[in-house]
Amino acid sequence: MSDAEALRRFVLDALADVGATVSEAEPLSWIHAPERVRSGLEVPATFAITFDPDRTGDFEAELVAPGSYFLERIVALAASRGRWDVARFEAPGAGWIERSLSEAGLGSETGVHLETAELGQTVLLLLSFRVTLVSDEKREHFHLIAVSPTTGSAWEVDPTVEDSGLMAFPEARIEPDLETAYRLGTEKLRETTREAVGAFRAVSLGLLEEEVRRIFGYFDRTIEEIQAADPDGSQDLLRAVQGERDRRLAETLERFDPKARASLCAIRAIHVPTALLRLRLPHGSGIAATVDAWSRRVHGLACDICHGIDGPWIPHAGAVRCARCPPTPAESVRPRGRPRSDTPRRGTRDGRGSARSPRGSTARSRASSGRRRAP
Amino acid sequence: MSLPASEAARPDDASLSLQFDDADADLLARAFRTPGDGPRAWRLNGEAHRISLIDGFDRLLAWPSLRGVVRYPHQERTCLRVLREMRGRAILADEVGLGKTIEAGLLLKEYAIRGLVRRALILTPASLTGQWREEMESKFELPFAVLRSVGDWERRPFLIASIDTAKRDPHRALAQRTSWDLVIVDEAHRLKNRLSVNWRFVAGLSKKYMLLLTATPVQNDMDELFNLVSLLKPGALHTYDRFVERYVGSADGRVPAHVPELRDRLRDVMVRNRRGIAFTLPPRRVHSLPVRLSPRERRLYDDVTEFVRDAYWSVSGRMSWAARLTLIVLQREIGSSTFAVAETLNRLTQSPLFGSAERGRLEALRDDARAIPSNVKADRLAGFLRSSDEKALVFTQYLRTMQYLKGVLERDGHRVVVYHGGLQPSAKDAAVQAFRGDGQIFLSTEAGGEGRNLQFARTVVNYDLPWNPLRIEQRIGRVHRLGQEREVHVVNLWAQDTVEAYLMELLDRKIHMFELVVGELDLILGTLDDRRSFEDMMMEIWTLRQAEERRAALRRLGDALVRARDQYDAMRERNDEVLRDVSDEVPA
């Protein structure tokens, strides 16, 4: 969808959401706005809007385009509504627990055994944030963070897929622990944006340093030139030059001072089926975990190496490690069970060739250098 | 002693962390206490935020949807360069007529949309404050106010001020106390002297971004360039001594040295678009249509002039500003039509500005004017229009003249569209549409199509001549502008032995005004006399009693205009020598 189409759909949808009726008469759209929103939008009962800047003269239609006053008002109106919502998610048929475990790297093919699964319901919270980075320029990002107050975990959600499969649940009465959810959500947001914020700061400070160096260079040399030209000259002139330098420095510091702000835009509570699981790991004892049907994330596990709580997981010496952590030296030279692959192995006609002998990096290196030496 | 640069630049903390909005607590306190607005409202909330996100200056947000602006690629390139590379501090030094005002307005709009500019100040010559306000409002929807009182510094976040007013107390202190996000200085060559009050005033303003607009950064010598750049970015051209040593090649400071290197340095702070192949405007052809007034018109013209001269000098020194203005209007109207002057004469018969004897004369003049059924100039216009199949814009200064001409031209079989300041915006749009369609004559007052795209026509008729030459230039600029591909015809109607004949003598024969590019005339007149407007100078000459005195004064003004034109031509060459190819862009 083009930017223009997305803008058009948003505006007409936002007007319909507040009870306005829209009738299309290309290139204009005629809007009848209910009384309660007229003052906020600064419009009469009936008015025309257009998305074509050349048609704003027609019936004094309000222009809707980036930077137009009307778009500013409709955005403000939409952003002031829908700040909390309750939805529910239904389990997508049988087998969702097994599929979730498999996606998390804990499927039966890995040797993990699901012993028990106790079904229940939980409430997840989705917090949307707007992050604004400002110095002499501005960069903004939108983040959606899901929080499970019961397991204490938080993770980022792709805003474009967040809505799929959710159903309205207006009759629900809930009292979620918003304080905890907010704390977890903001911690996760800090973690998610750390890199972008750091990069923004580095650019701003680089520019600031360059400006400050130039200002000092210019004014200090100017003072030297004044003194050289007239060693007994007026101190007032020197003080004036120094005053101007200080003023310019203050201006520059203000201009390039980086700031990073975030604000909570809205909160959504989602009723989700969950399962309390008892898993038995290969070569290990049993562990407890939970999984929810919406995110299909397995909660309650921690990486044996980095202690991170985000999967996917790899069973490891009676525990689990996250897939991002590198294998331990012992692990890398030891043959271990792998998920079965459908890809035929090289060098065999039907893919049933002998398994490659396990080799460490030294062996691989020797093999390749041996090939290089061959005549 | 100075701090080391790196030390001054480094804030104490080594990292930047997110600061969360205090208002978040309100939402946490209110959420789920009442039912929400529904899933659609939740989705729209997210979309509202995503649609309004700002991602640096990856593109111009307002550019595609500006109203009444013909968009040119060089303007878009300029703005992106100023935003991304110059970080909002630049000298916009496009050659005359390439749209510096549009570029400045667009930059301001882009910053405003991003919330980076909430307070902006535009400093202009006094004569341009209204024009800037109108352009910012109509083209960019930016609600600027023109400075009227000291309270405006506090009250108005978007303010336009005459630099001559702003630099004086009490305004100066208030302006310098305010923290401006953006300062725009039009005609920035007035900041050429760093010892001047103008320069020191602008240097003393606290501002984040600054745009200096001038087509002629170098007017006399190279010092001016240094002063302008130092205002924006001190050190960009070294220190003054080093600058002179390196880049000035003569004792009088007029000859540049190491020009390629100088241009390299200027590229960091200056954009200068030049007229190139695409922007070579087609030539103008000027047609002068002198008219001999009928005996009754002649007598009325002379009688009105005599009344004006008598009144102008009889109470010399005690005449109110209002009375003086009234006399100027009267003299201008009689140059337009007997119908325009008849109405004013009628009003003045009741005016307290004049005594009973003068009111008696005014009544007689009014009756004479009313008794004239038609004007020779209108017949001449009709004759000219009959000889051409072209669509034509016919300009007059007065609504009453417009009404008269509409009747004359319609009786002559023309399809006439009228356009004036009293029309509703939708009626103005309809008028332009009708002219673009089967309309033949676009009959317009001074409000005529400012900012409208009328380049599909190429004939401009000045039925009367405003005494302010910039207004004449604005009229021509409606069709002789970027986008016009055909030769433009400018037709001037004027009666012999009138003020308008004087104007033609000065503007056409002396400085060949009708051959100038729009914008150049302002630069020429700007060097003429800072204190008096061209209109005032014309009135002072016209009201001299002796014909010989008038001729001598006219000659002196003509000579001054010629000198100003020569000075401008020399200045243009000097700028071209120093600043050619400052912008990496291909010529526009």
Interface residues (C-beta under 8 A of the other chain):
Chain A: A6 L7 F10 D13 A14 D17 P53 D54 T56 G57 D58 F59 E60 L63 A65 P66 G67 S68 Y69 I74 V75 A76 A78 A79 R81 G82 R83 W84 D85 V86 A87 S128 R130 V131 V134 D136 E137 K138 R139 E140 H141 F142 L144 P159 D163 L166 A168 P170 I174 E175 P176 L178 E179 Y182 T186 L189 R190 T193 V197 G198 F200 R201 L205 L207 L208 E209 V212 R213 R214 I215 F216 G217 Y218 F219 D220 R221 T222 E225 E244 R247 R248 L249 E251 L253 E254 R255 D257 P258 K259 A260 R261 A262 S263 L264 C265 A266 I267 R268 A269
Chain B: S2 L3 A5 S6 A8 A9 R10 P11 S15 L16 S17 L18 Q19 F20 D21 A23 D24 L27 L28 R30 A31 F32 P35 G36 D37 G38 P39 R40 A41 W42 R43 L44 N45 G46 E47 A48 H49 R50 I51 S52 L53 I54 D55 G56 F57 L61 A62 P64 S65 L66 R67 L83 R87 G88 K109 A112 I113 R114 G115 L116 E141 A203 G204 S206 K207 K208 Y209 K233 P234 G235 A236 H238 T239 Y240 D241 R242 P425 S426 K428 D429
